[in-house]
Amino acid sequence: MTYTGRIRVYLIVVAMLPPLLVMSVIYFHSVRQVEASDRQHAVQNLQKYQIFLRTFESELNDNLEALFDSESLGRARLLLQSGREDKVVLTPKQFGFDFMEIIDTAYRVVATHHRPGLLGESIRPAQLSEGFGNTGSTHTVEYDVGGPHAAVTLVRPIDPGLLLYTGRYLDTQYQLRLAGLLDAEINIVIEPKVTDIHQQMEPGTLYDVEGEYHAVLTKPSPPGFITVATFATGVEKPIFISLLSVTGLVAALSVSFAIGLGMFITNRVKREIDNLVMASVGIAAGDFTTPVMAYEEGEFSLLAESFNDMKTKLKSTQKKLATSEKIAAWQMVGRKLAHEIKNPLTPIVIGVDDLRRSYLEQLPQFDQTLDQTTTTIKSEVSRMTKLLEHFAEFARMSEPVIRVVPADDFVNEVTLLYRREVESNRLAVFNSIQPKDVRLDPDAFKQVLVNLIKNGLETADGTKVTVTLNDDKSDLVITVEDTGPGFTHEKLQNSFEPYISHKTGGAGLGLVICHRIVHDHGGTMELYNRPEGGGGVRITLPQ
């Protein structure tokens, strides 16, 4: 990942971390607050039930007082006193009750409203378990043709020996009224459908059952039914969700702004950095003329000015260094050339002296001496001529003209030059990158391959040479290996010094010229000996 890419990632992380932490704190705090609020809400509503129950029972007592003062109950009492029970008509609905019976001292029903099956039957209201004179209201189960009903019942003496037994069913309307008041789901469960969980709950106590708050509101003794309230949860959850949503929206906007600002800043920084990188690439390619211009004032402007100063000084240094290198190279070449020219002059001088002496002394072997001397002089002059031709070739070398060419084009030209060696299996060429294109000067590199193949074939009789072209990431790798005796230690140590040759009549400039061509391509050239015997040359060219 690039440096600007890492900066962008860091900015995104820094921008997102605080909002995420805030949202996490809000979320977990909200969860606890919602739970606490739900419980507090349930407790408060549970307290409301006691107020509701007192109000409900007070309402029933008021209705009972109104019933006692009514003409219908007075008429029923007179009919009972006169022994005309069959004429008694009770009207509980008029006073808000669902059922009504009149009971004598033997707990026998002598009059009823809508349960004729109870006439003559003995029933004892729960309120009378300890004596006939006790009165009040209680919760119990009452039956009619519709089955069992949870009910609130009341008992009141109306005459000596007679009791009024009345009440109201805890019906659906009652449950809806209670549910609306307590903000809870109300269920009235009649035995034997009461579950063990609710059976074990204490009335008026809040219980957590599978994430919901339950409470038993009514649990008569003896039990006949229970009233269970399931309180609503998450009442304030929408508030916290709204808060979390707003926080998330603000966080998203801030993160987006931070990312946009980060992209804007890093793009400007990247532009400046790319500008310097391109300038560095230009310097690496030898361009010291194009100035570096900063897009912004400030540090990058100062850096661009420093870079331009560095380029100017580097260009001056490079010129001085190049001049020094040229002087040193030509001094070395001059010394080597003088040494190589001096070597053939010695036998020429000796031969001329012998020839002059033989002529002056009229020696009988003068003809033989003349022939030997002229042969020697011709051979040494020929060697000097070849030496000067190599020197002239080295001096004439120009900058390569690099272009994109198919890899096998210049290889095929070299192969045609050594067609006989290929046919006799002394030369093998392997091109593993075809049909890929490569960047080089084909004429110059044809000369490189010709020199290297020629050197390899001439190392010894019957030597075989192998040329291989391979890819190594973004580089072109050319190896030329032979099965000859390999390179001497001196040659490996001084690989590309001129006039170091171990071939008869060799000038020692072949590898120097090859190295110069490779160097001008921006590549490297390495000599080595193969473990199995023979020498090798590895050339690496950037593509």
DADAQUI-V714134 format. One record per backbone hydrogen bond with DSSP energy under -1.0 kcal/mol. NH is the residue of the N-H (numbers start at 0). CO is the residue of the C=O. If there is no record, write none. Layout:
BEGIN
nh:NH co:CO
nh:NH co:CO
END
This chain:
BEGIN
nh:5 co:1
nh:6 co:2
nh:7 co:3
nh:8 co:4
nh:9 co:5
nh:10 co:6
nh:11 co:7
nh:12 co:8
nh:13 co:9
nh:14 co:10
nh:15 co:11
nh:16 co:12
nh:19 co:15
nh:20 co:16
nh:21 co:17
nh:22 co:18
nh:23 co:19
nh:24 co:20
nh:25 co:21
nh:26 co:22
nh:27 co:23
nh:28 co:24
nh:29 co:25
nh:30 co:26
nh:31 co:27
nh:32 co:28
nh:33 co:29
nh:34 co:30
nh:35 co:31
nh:36 co:32
nh:37 co:33
nh:38 co:34
nh:39 co:35
nh:40 co:36
nh:41 co:37
nh:42 co:38
nh:43 co:39
nh:44 co:40
nh:45 co:41
nh:46 co:42
nh:47 co:43
nh:48 co:44
nh:50 co:46
nh:51 co:47
nh:52 co:48
nh:53 co:49
nh:54 co:50
nh:55 co:51
nh:56 co:52
nh:57 co:53
nh:58 co:54
nh:59 co:55
nh:60 co:56
nh:61 co:57
nh:62 co:58
nh:63 co:59
nh:64 co:60
nh:65 co:61
nh:66 co:62
nh:67 co:63
nh:68 co:64
nh:69 co:66
nh:73 co:69
nh:74 co:70
nh:75 co:71
nh:76 co:72
nh:77 co:73
nh:78 co:74
nh:79 co:75
nh:80 co:76
nh:81 co:77
nh:82 co:79
nh:83 co:78
nh:86 co:83
nh:87 co:84
nh:94 co:91
nh:95 co:92
nh:96 co:91
nh:97 co:166
nh:98 co:166
nh:100 co:164
nh:101 co:110
nh:102 co:162
nh:103 co:107
nh:106 co:103
nh:108 co:120
nh:109 co:101
nh:110 co:101
nh:112 co:99
nh:117 co:114
nh:118 co:115
nh:119 co:108
nh:120 co:117
nh:122 co:106
nh:127 co:124
nh:128 co:125
nh:135 co:154
nh:137 co:152
nh:139 co:150
nh:141 co:148
nh:143 co:146
nh:146 co:143
nh:148 co:141
nh:150 co:139
nh:151 co:167
nh:152 co:137
nh:153 co:165
nh:154 co:135
nh:155 co:163
nh:157 co:161
nh:158 co:161
nh:161 co:158
nh:162 co:102
nh:163 co:155
nh:164 co:100
nh:165 co:153
nh:166 co:98
nh:167 co:151
nh:169 co:149
nh:170 co:168
nh:174 co:170
nh:175 co:171
nh:176 co:172
nh:177 co:173
nh:178 co:174
nh:179 co:175
nh:180 co:176
nh:181 co:177
nh:182 co:178
nh:183 co:178
nh:184 co:229
nh:186 co:227
nh:188 co:225
nh:190 co:223
nh:192 co:189
nh:198 co:194
nh:199 co:195
nh:203 co:215
nh:204 co:201
nh:206 co:213
nh:208 co:211
nh:211 co:208
nh:213 co:206
nh:214 co:228
nh:216 co:226
nh:225 co:188
nh:226 co:217
nh:227 co:186
nh:228 co:214
nh:229 co:184
nh:230 co:212
nh:231 co:182
nh:239 co:235
nh:240 co:236
nh:241 co:237
nh:242 co:238
nh:243 co:239
nh:244 co:240
nh:245 co:241
nh:246 co:242
nh:247 co:243
nh:248 co:244
nh:249 co:245
nh:250 co:246
nh:251 co:247
nh:252 co:248
nh:253 co:249
nh:254 co:250
nh:255 co:251
nh:256 co:252
nh:257 co:253
nh:258 co:254
nh:259 co:255
nh:260 co:256
nh:261 co:257
nh:262 co:258
nh:263 co:259
nh:264 co:260
nh:265 co:261
nh:266 co:262
nh:267 co:263
nh:268 co:264
nh:269 co:265
nh:270 co:266
nh:271 co:267
nh:272 co:268
nh:273 co:269
nh:274 co:270
nh:275 co:271
nh:276 co:272
nh:277 co:273
nh:278 co:274
nh:279 co:275
nh:280 co:276
nh:281 co:277
nh:282 co:278
nh:283 co:279
nh:284 co:280
nh:285 co:282
nh:286 co:281
nh:301 co:297
nh:302 co:298
nh:303 co:299
nh:304 co:300
nh:305 co:301
nh:306 co:302
nh:307 co:303
nh:308 co:304
nh:309 co:305
nh:310 co:306
nh:311 co:307
nh:312 co:308
nh:313 co:309
nh:314 co:310
nh:315 co:311
nh:316 co:312
nh:317 co:313
nh:318 co:314
nh:319 co:315
nh:320 co:316
nh:321 co:317
nh:322 co:318
nh:323 co:319
nh:324 co:320
nh:325 co:321
nh:326 co:322
nh:327 co:323
nh:328 co:324
nh:329 co:325
nh:330 co:326
nh:331 co:327
nh:332 co:328
nh:333 co:329
nh:334 co:330
nh:335 co:331
nh:336 co:332
nh:337 co:333
nh:338 co:334
nh:339 co:335
nh:340 co:336
nh:341 co:337
nh:342 co:338
nh:344 co:340
nh:345 co:341
nh:347 co:343
nh:348 co:344
nh:349 co:345
nh:350 co:346
nh:351 co:347
nh:352 co:348
nh:353 co:349
nh:354 co:350
nh:355 co:351
nh:356 co:352
nh:357 co:353
nh:358 co:354
nh:359 co:355
nh:360 co:356
nh:362 co:357
nh:365 co:362
nh:368 co:364
nh:369 co:365
nh:370 co:366
nh:371 co:367
nh:372 co:368
nh:373 co:369
nh:374 co:370
nh:375 co:371
nh:376 co:372
nh:377 co:373
nh:378 co:374
nh:379 co:375
nh:380 co:376
nh:381 co:377
nh:382 co:378
nh:383 co:379
nh:384 co:380
nh:385 co:381
nh:386 co:382
nh:387 co:383
nh:388 co:384
nh:389 co:385
nh:390 co:386
nh:391 co:387
nh:392 co:388
nh:393 co:389
nh:394 co:390
nh:395 co:391
nh:402 co:439
nh:404 co:437
nh:406 co:435
nh:408 co:405
nh:411 co:407
nh:412 co:408
nh:413 co:409
nh:414 co:410
nh:415 co:411
nh:416 co:412
nh:417 co:413
nh:418 co:415
nh:421 co:417
nh:422 co:418
nh:423 co:419
nh:424 co:421
nh:425 co:420
nh:426 co:420
nh:427 co:464
nh:429 co:466
nh:431 co:468
nh:435 co:432
nh:437 co:404
nh:439 co:402
nh:444 co:440
nh:445 co:441
nh:446 co:442
nh:447 co:443
nh:448 co:444
nh:449 co:445
nh:450 co:446
nh:451 co:447
nh:452 co:448
nh:453 co:449
nh:454 co:450
nh:455 co:451
nh:456 co:452
nh:457 co:453
nh:458 co:455
nh:462 co:459
nh:464 co:425
nh:465 co:480
nh:466 co:427
nh:467 co:478
nh:468 co:429
nh:469 co:476
nh:471 co:474
nh:474 co:471
nh:475 co:540
nh:476 co:469
nh:477 co:538
nh:478 co:467
nh:479 co:536
nh:480 co:465
nh:481 co:534
nh:482 co:463
nh:491 co:487
nh:492 co:488
nh:493 co:489
nh:496 co:493
nh:505 co:502
nh:512 co:508
nh:513 co:509
nh:514 co:510
nh:515 co:511
nh:516 co:512
nh:517 co:513
nh:518 co:514
nh:519 co:515
nh:521 co:518
nh:522 co:517
nh:523 co:539
nh:525 co:537
nh:527 co:535
nh:529 co:533
nh:532 co:529
nh:535 co:527
nh:536 co:479
nh:537 co:525
nh:538 co:477
nh:539 co:523
nh:540 co:475
nh:542 co:473
END
